[in-house]
Amino acid sequence: MCQNSPISTEATLTLAQAAEQLGTTPMNILMHLKHKLLVGSEEDGEWSISAQSLCAFKAKNHGSDKTLCKKHSCSNSQCGTCS
């Protein structure tokens, strides 16, 4: 998937797999999808997360908290106020 990972960037992951990759929960992955921080699609109640979007998210947020902001009303870890 990402550097030195056996998963191709063309692959998709389940909510559980994406959560494991980010060290978070499936619910948090759903929130990332809702806030367009990750790309995915739902079919018959099952989510597929783009491995490429997950790699891009990991690269952009390397070393930072992967959860959404809980301190402010912005609900977005990208706003810069939650450092």
Secondary structure as UniProt FT lines:
FT   TURN            3..4
FT   TURN            9..10
FT   STRAND          12..13
FT   HELIX           15..22
FT   HELIX           26..34
FT   TURN            35..36
FT   STRAND          40..43
FT   TURN            44..45
FT   STRAND          46..50
FT   HELIX           51..60
FT   TURN            61..63
FT   TURN            73..74
FT   HELIX           77..79
FT   TURN            81..82
//
